[in-house]
Amino acid sequence: MPLETPLLRVSRPVAACQRCRQAKIKCDGKLPACSACERTNRTSECSSTNDQFAKGKERSYVATLESRVERLERKISEARARRKSSIALADSTAARRVSVDANNKPKDPRLARRKELSDIDELVADFGFLAVNATARDFYGFTNGMTYARLIISASSRELLPSGMMKEYPPSHTARSLVLHYLDVVFTMLPLFEEASIWASVDAVYSDNPWKASMSDHWVVRMILAIGSLLQSQQRGDTHYSDAIGHVCAALDVAEQVLHPGSIASIQAMVLLVQYASLDPAHFDNWTLIGAASRMMVDLGMHQDPSKSAMMLRTKLELRRRVYWCVYALDRSASIVENRAFSFSDDASSVAMPFRAKLLSPPASPSIWQQSHEPALALFHLRQLQSEWYTKIFQSGRTPWLDPYQEIWPIYAEMSKWFSGLPPTLPPHSRMFFEREILYSYVHLLSSSPRCPHPSPQAQRLLFEHAVAFAARIHDATKHKEPAITYHDTRRAYHVAHRFVETLDANFEPLLRAAIYPAASLSIFPTSPLNLDAEVDPLAGAGSAQAQIQPPAVPEIYPPETANETPAFRAKAAIDSFIAALSALGARFGHVDGVSWRDQFQTEALSVLVKLDTRLKQEQQLAQGLSPSMGSQGMGPEFDVWNNSGSAGVRPVSSPMGLSPSPHHSSQSVYPSPASTAYSPQFVHNHTHHAPQQQWNDGSDPNLPLPGYYGNSSNDLVVMENTAASMPSWESIGGSTDSTFM
């Protein structure tokens, strides 16, 4: 190119130098002086060095560029001089109008306060818009063939998409039905766009004018069609799944034009790919994509609301807030289920909630769009609460708290308050989603953690009930093919199932023998605390924090139809529900990275299922051999008194594990924590039992203990450990032999 490699000599000069022109001799145009001037020792008079040739008759590109640079430099210098003079004039005018003291501060208190706030806002704004761990902007690639879109797609890909599966656009009515399905299920939770803009993209794509739709329109419509198809898919490889693959392959053809940092539209395009990845984890890694979207957002300073002095259109501000909270919600969800750190912290962000201002003019067709924003706002508040306790418990240190439940119970109460405040007009699928989310949060909060390595007995009891309720709900969601299910629900189901089996295995007897269900509990999401005097320091004052913070009540049994069943039966049913749900989720999303969550959970639950199966058989034997002095459950009179179902003539006896005999007629603690019980964190099960040799009962002699137990009273009832040699097979304890999802 001539401008990149300018010639120092032209073969045919445009005009001769001034001396050659006057002498009317031939000028060869040699630089820096022509040959005629050199021969006569008049090099300094050659017009090339004096730049005296006429305008428009320049003889080289170098001279042209040099002259243009000089003119621009003069203009810049003049502009800077004018700006300095205007600033100095403004400062002098302000100094004349405002009287200041010796410290150069306005004497008027209001002006001084206004100037201080202005200085603070300017300083905070400068720091707030700095990019935190973000390197998306100004990316030029490592080689000529590497672009930002290729880098992100390559880094987030798990399996390669099949080639030759690009799908043509479906008929208009089919596309609109898929878009409506997306709006009902996903958009109500994550309103990434203005709803009217989505329909505008659909109209542009299906317009008769092929040039009306932009690349962004094609990307948005293709990704929404792919997500809508996946929401209808029930198994990987079915027709809806194949349609989704075809749409996303077609969308990736325009990825180079839409996936680039530096604009809000590019972040919206990335978030659509994040939503798709949560439904197709076999091809894309959701964690990598939401991390890239978060960095793109931080690069644009969208994690900070602009200052009030900044003039910004209301529509643009509303869009910024929408995109921020959608990215926030997705980042918190992915980070918690993956047990990883957040992409950006809450302390570094300050963005108000969207949907504060109503539209200036209502849409022309309110029946077509204008979805309710209540589910989205409820989700944003939930993610804020989850982010708070996840940061406090798992991301702020590993030193155990001296009294962890002074921190945990207020968080639990705040979560319960949020759920009780959900609007009653929520769609059914949104309410079921929030029920699973709150139960998952409860289990995550109450499980053992670095801050609370030894959960209290009340926390174990609550975790048991919430995990059983979660198992029933996730099983119902998969059984009824609920559309609002993502791969994150698979991770949540496994996490709750793992924590449930872990807690039940470590506290088998306390959880199954001391089941108390207060009749005052009206919901599985308790909001009123239970008065547990034993948990309070007797020396603490009435107004102290320890006396005020009380653990919540144990919720009522869920599902309600299992209220009359024993805890062992309910625990076995919960494990079966977890296995069935993980099987259905495995069929829907596949085995990501070769991991089968169902197989992994079955391996972890095998030993607990063995003990539960043994206990259920023993309960059945006791029920079949009832004596006149035994209760209806076959567990002795103390079992009836403990469950408040015995007759008035039965003499009260001490309850198992030293608990209060009746939570309804006693002011004593319902869940004390004596140092000698299995509820105590210091208590460790001794696997080497030193019991006298006894003859085991074969069922004919009621005076001998049943197999699997030793001792003569319920207080020293201990389950014997099963060795690996005596452990039955999976099929013998009711496990499924179906290898469809193995």
Phi, psi and omega in degrees: 000138183297323184286332179280325179234078184294143178280136176276352179208135178259146182290333182220102184296148178291318180213151179284163177291171186295320182292316180293327179293318179291323180279350181057047175242164182287135179247124182276355177071020180293143180247147005278355176215148182287168184293324181295319178291325179294318182295328181263013180055038177239045181297322182292340181270353179295135187294343181294326179274329180273351180053049182253011180281159186290159179292136181088357180241033180296145188260354181205158177291328179298312180297324179296312181294321180296317180294323180291321178297319179297319180295318179294320178297321178295320179295320179296317179298317179296320179294320178295321179295318178296321180294318179298319181293322180291322179294317179297321178295320179294320179295319180294322178295316179295323180294327179286328185276328184249125177275135183239163179267195183292334180270015179062035176245143179301140178287330178290124182300323181293318177294322178296317179295321180295318179294322179296315179296322179296318179296319180294316179299319180295320180292314181296321180297321179297319179286325185294329182271004175290144179281127181258112180052039182235132183225028184281321186287155180060034176272123182247358177089158180274327178226174180296332182271353183261124177241171180297318180297316180295322180296314182293315181295321179293320182289331184263356183279136174259300174249146177288138177292143180295144180273151177076022181247018179297131185255139176288160177299134177288171175303157186301318183292326177292317179297319181292327177292322177293322178295319178297321178297319176298317181295321182288325187262312187262313186296327179297331179269322183231081181283079186288329183241171161286134185299325179296327180292329177295313179294329176295321177294320178297316179297322180293320181293321182266015177285156177291336179274111183292343181268001182285325183275132177273174177297324177295322177298316179298319180297313183298313182293317180299315182291322178293321176296321178294316180294317178298324177291319179294328178296335179266350181284142178244347180206140181297124180106356179282183186297316180297323179295319179295322177297319179297318178298319178297320180291319182288328175296320177291325180293323182293345176294334180252014182298326181298328184274342185245330181267081176214141184287159173116001180211158178293324180298323179292326177292319177299319178297320179293321180294325175299321176292326176296315179298320177296319182296329178291343178256345178226069184289348180290335184254329184227144178269113182297323183296316180295318183291318180290331174294319178294319178296322179296319180290323175298321180292317180293325178301325179275001180072022183281354175278004176227131172292141177296155180294159182296334180285342179284131180274113179222138179297145182298322180294320179291320177296319179296320179293319177302315181292321177301310183296319180300311185290330174294315177296320179300311182297317180292322180293317180295319180297312181294321183293320183289315181290334178270354183057049180234172180284156179287156178288331176209151186269161176292328181294332181273000185243148177205088181228128179288160178292146177282180176065027178282321183259139178282158178296141180294325177226132181293153179295158184291328182233082182295341178284340182272313179233203185070061176292156178290142179263001182297314178299321181294315179296321177297320178294318180297318178294322178297316180296327175297314179297316179296320179297323181295307183285331177294319177293318184291322187267322189248344187241358185253006180144170182237007178282126181298142175286146176294318177228084188296332186280354167291338175262323188285316184296320175298323177295318178299317180295323179294321177296317179295322178295321178298316183292320180293340180267007178296139180295142181289349182270010179296145174299153183301317182293329177291319179294319177296323177298315181292328176296316177294322180295318182290322178293319176298319179295319177301311182296317179297320182290323186271352180287166177295143183210168177302327179282332180223079184289339183235094180298148180283165178300322179294322177294321177296319179296316179296319180297319178302310184292318181291324178292320177297318178295321178296320180300317179295322183286318180290329176292319177296320181296318179285327181292320181268009175056052179295133184287329185279053179241129178238177178295336176298328177293328175297315179294322178294318180298317179293320181298314180295317179298318179297314179294324179296311180293321179298314179291319180293322180292322181281338183225052188297305183293312180301320184286329183267339181264328187253051181276113180241130181232095182301135180291343182285344181286127183250354184211155176284356178243082188292146177237344181256134182282157176262137184281099180251097185292328183292341180277354185253137177295122182294339180273352181286146180288165183294332182260007182287162181293327181292325180283338183272325183276115181241147176290153181285166179283153175289130183289166176287163188290137173226134001290152184298331182291348178259016184295330182268002180272160179284158178301326179295319178297317181292323178294318178296318179295323179295317179296319177298320179294320177298316182296316180296318180293317180293330176294314180295320179292326176294324177291328184281319186250351180082178178265098184287130182056028178075014183260125173257107183294330178293313180297320180295320179290322178300320178296318181290328186270358187298312182295323178292321178296325177298313180293321178294319179297319177296317182293320179296322176295321179293320177296323178293321177295318178296320180294326179284333181252045181295136171259165181302335182271000183259153184280180185293336180271358178073022183245015178090165182296330180294333177293319179292317178296322181296324179266011175061034181237005180280165179285162183290339183275353181283133181288128179297140177235168180291141181279162179300149176061019176073023181275165180294136185296329183214120179287347184264342186234023181219141177269359179285170181294138177278329181232071176287167181232069178293153185290345186262005183254168179288350177286337184288139178299333182280348183283132178232130179295131177267114183282348178258101184269129179254072180252150178296148179294131181230159175272125185280148183278132175266006179107347182269333183249111181287349182275349180261149180293157180282158177300140180095354180229159168219165184102165184247357181227164181287343183284334179247029179286119184228136177278130178284147181284137177267129178279164181297330182290326182267001182287128181287169179285168181297321182292328184289342179254019174096008180289151182282138176260008180289124183260017183296320186251017183287000000 
